[in-house]
Amino acid sequence: MAPSEQDRIVRQVFFRLMPLLFIGYVMAYVDRINVGFAALRMNADLGIGPAVFGLGAGIFFIGYFLFEVPSNLILEKVGARRWIARIMISWGLLSAAMMFVQGATSFLVLRFLLGAAEAGFYPGVILYLTYWFPKAYRARIFGAFAVGIPVSLAIGAPLSTTILQLDGLLGLKGWQWLFLLEGIPTTLFGFVFLALIPDRPKDAAWLAPADRTALQALIDAEQRAVAGAHGTSLRKAIADPRLIALSFIYFANTGANLGLAFFLPQILKSTGLSDMQTGLMTAVPYVFGVVGGLTIGWISDRTDDRRLTLAGSLLLTAVGLALAGFATGSLWAVAFMAVAAAGLYGGKAPFWALPPVFLSGSAAAGGIALINCVGNLGGFVAPSIVGWIRESSGSFEAGLYFLAALAFSAVIVTLLVVNARFGATRGGAGPVPLPAAAPPR
């Protein structure tokens, strides 16, 4: 295809699929982190301390970890449309069921089950996007999808704190309304997803027949090239040092991300803000996260440099978190957290462009899921440690320094692993280049 034709078809696919995927991801993240806002009232009502809350916030990712790889392998077999819809319906129901929490035990159990239900959504969508978008566009596409996280937080913060004001309506606590009103729409949207999302370009009735054929042929050719150089064996992919390194990088990024997200409302509340002011101020860093996600994805594709754009994003995260720790107790911390958020969400764009360099077929389905599930253990470890530090020291300052150190360790691993040999075959023959930028338009 000529570059102009490729652009036209990709643009059509983008505007047809991405709004639905984006809305689904926003709902996923709202349901995942709304517990941070519920904690403003729920913890006192149920006698849940910082350590138990940190454990509950993080135990979500144990369920996520256990079911992530099987979920993505099932998706490859049965198709993304049916499986992702199933994920959304089940996690929406469990998220709403959080309104019935009675204490620490039920809190921990439901958070675990919520993680198990949502397992496979994010890596499933990442895999799904590789079925539709050629490699030259992927950093931008992954970046656009990833900004669903900061958008969900920017929207979810004032929304959640507004819902908390319903306290006492029909005999329910504000935090119970929060779980109910943010869980049920996800379940309903799962049925919308089932009706509107096709599995592959060849299934898209809204594309012209010639466009369907051309796009499917291009995607198939790219996947055959990767499969020919690296194979499709999941067993071999799991032992690949690149997969292990990417898992650690994502572990650090996710740990820093969720260690901050779960406790940010409480960090800001400790400065003397009201619940509503806390919700509004919590949204500020995530606006910068949206800008970082879109900008860094564009730069990564245009420069064809995944290494420096990823390392630079992680360094921005580390510096922002360290300065936020220094400024804990003042609103200057919000500005530094905004810097960190730009790096956190910007780094996802070049990061997710890396696995398809050496993974395809079953290796891609299982490998992307494995990166995500091992990485998401950071979502268990970091909030648990930050909660423990907060309870031990009485301050969030040391917790933010810990998150900064975690992000900086990922900078080092990125610079060491994502080098000129990253796209080569394990045997050293037939190097496969990193995803190339699209031709200048």
C-alpha positions, 0 to 999 in steps of 0.5 A, spaced: 500 500 500 502 507 498 503 511 505 497 515 503 492 509 503 495 506 509 494 512 513 487 512 510 485 505 512 489 506 519 485 512 520 478 509 519 480 503 523 482 508 529 476 512 529 472 505 529 475 501 534 479 506 539 473 509 542 470 503 544 476 500 547 478 506 550 471 507 554 472 500 556 479 501 559 477 507 562 471 503 566 476 498 567 481 503 571 475 507 574 473 500 577 480 498 579 482 504 583 475 507 586 477 503 592 482 509 593 477 514 594 472 509 597 477 509 603 476 516 604 470 514 608 470 506 608 476 505 612 473 509 618 467 506 617 469 498 617 476 499 621 481 498 616 488 501 617 493 503 612 496 496 612 490 492 611 488 497 605 495 497 602 494 489 602 487 489 599 489 494 594 494 490 592 491 483 592 487 485 586 494 483 582 494 476 585 488 474 582 490 478 576 497 474 576 494 467 576 489 468 571 492 473 566 496 468 561 490 463 561 485 468 559 490 471 553 491 464 551 483 463 551 482 470 547 487 467 542 482 461 541 475 464 542 476 471 539 477 478 542 470 480 541 467 474 546 472 474 551 473 481 552 466 482 553 465 476 558 471 480 562 467 486 562 461 483 564 464 479 570 468 485 573 463 490 573 458 485 577 464 484 582 466 491 582 458 493 584 459 487 589 464 491 593 458 495 596 457 489 600 464 489 604 463 488 611 470 488 614 477 486 612 476 479 610 470 480 605 474 486 603 480 482 601 476 476 598 472 481 593 479 485 591 482 478 589 476 476 585 475 482 582 483 482 579 481 474 577 475 477 573 479 483 570 485 478 568 486 478 561 483 485 559 489 489 558 494 484 555 488 482 551 487 489 548 494 490 547 494 483 543 488 485 539 491 492 537 497 488 534 491 484 529 489 491 526 495 496 526 501 495 522 508 496 526 509 503 524 503 505 528 503 501 534 507 506 539 502 512 537 496 507 538 498 504 544 500 511 547 493 513 545 490 507 548 494 507 555 492 515 556 485 511 558 489 510 565 490 518 566 483 520 563 480 515 568 483 518 574 482 525 571 474 523 570 474 518 576 477 523 581 471 528 581 466 523 579 468 518 585 468 524 590 461 527 588 458 520 589 461 520 596 456 526 597 450 521 596 452 518 603 445 516 607 441 516 601 436 510 601 440 508 607 447 506 603 453 509 605 457 514 600 462 509 598 457 503 597 454 508 592 460 509 589 462 502 588 454 500 585 454 506 580 461 505 577 460 498 577 454 497 573 455 501 567 461 496 566 457 490 566 452 494 561 458 496 556 460 489 556 454 487 552 455 493 547 462 491 546 460 484 544 455 487 539 460 492 535 467 489 536 469 485 530 475 480 531 480 481 525 480 486 519 477 480 515 471 481 519 470 488 519 464 489 515 465 497 515 471 496 511 471 496 504 473 489 501 479 491 498 481 495 504 479 489 508 484 484 504 490 489 504 490 491 511 489 483 513 495 482 508 499 487 511 498 485 518 499 477 516 506 479 512 509 482 518 507 477 523 509 471 518 516 475 518 517 475 526 514 468 526 519 466 521 525 469 525 523 468 532 518 462 532 511 462 535 513 457 541 510 460 548 515 455 552 521 459 548 519 466 549 518 465 556 525 463 557 527 469 553 531 474 557 528 480 553 521 477 556 524 477 563 527 484 562 521 487 559 517 484 565 521 487 570 521 494 567 513 493 567 513 491 574 517 497 576 512 502 572 506 499 574 508 499 581 510 506 581 503 508 578 499 504 582 503 505 589 501 513 587 494 512 584 492 508 590 494 513 596 494 520 592 487 521 595 490 520 602 496 524 600 492 530 598 487 529 603 493 530 609 494 537 606 487 539 609 483 539 603 476 537 603 473 531 599 471 535 593 478 539 593 481 532 594 478 529 588 479 536 583 486 536 585 487 528 584 485 530 577 491 535 575 497 530 575 493 525 570 491 531 565 499 531 564 499 524 564 494 524 558 499 529 554 505 525 556 502 518 553 500 522 546 506 526 546 511 520 547 508 515 543 508 520 537 515 522 538 517 514 539 514 512 532 517 519 529 524 517 531 524 510 531 527 510 538 524 506 543 530 505 547 531 513 549 524 514 549 522 509 554 528 510 558 527 518 558 519 517 560 522 512 566 527 517 568 521 523 568 517 518 573 523 517 578 525 525 578 518 527 579 516 522 585 523 523 588 521 531 588 514 529 590 517 526 596 521 532 598 515 536 598 510 532 601 505 536 606 505 541 601 501 542 594 508 543 590 507 535 591 501 536 586 506 539 581 511 534 581 506 528 581 504 531 574 511 530 572 511 523 574 505 522 571 507 524 564 513 519 565 508 514 567 503 514 562 508 516 556 512 510 557 507 505 556 507 507 548 514 505 547 514 499 552 508 496 548 511 497 541 517 492 544 514 485 545 511 484 538 519 485 535 520 478 537 513 475 539 508 472 534 502 467 534 501 463 541 508 466 543 505 473 543 498 471 546 502 468 552 508 473 552 504 479 552 500 476 558 506 474 562 509 481 561 503 484 564 501 479 569 508 479 572 509 487 571 502 487 575 505 484 581 508 491 582 501 493 583 501 488 589 508 489 592 508 497 591 501 499 594 503 494 600 510 497 601 507 504 601 501 502 606 506 499 611 511 505 610 505 510 612 503 506 618 510 505 620 513 512 619 506 516 619 508 519 613 508 518 605 515 521 604 519 515 604 513 511 600 514 516 595 522 515 595 521 508 594 517 508 588 522 513 585 527 508 586 523 503 583 522 507 577 530 509 576 531 501 577 527 500 570 531 506 567 537 502 568 534 495 565 532 499 559 538 502 557 542 495 558 537 491 555 534 495 549 540 495 545 542 494 538 541 487 539 534 487 542 531 485 535 536 479 533 534 472 533 536 468 539 541 465 535 544 471 532 542 470 525 537 474 521 536 480 525 529 483 525 529 491 526 525 494 531 518 497 529 520 502 524 516 509 524 511 510 518 514 514 512 513 522 513 507 524 511 
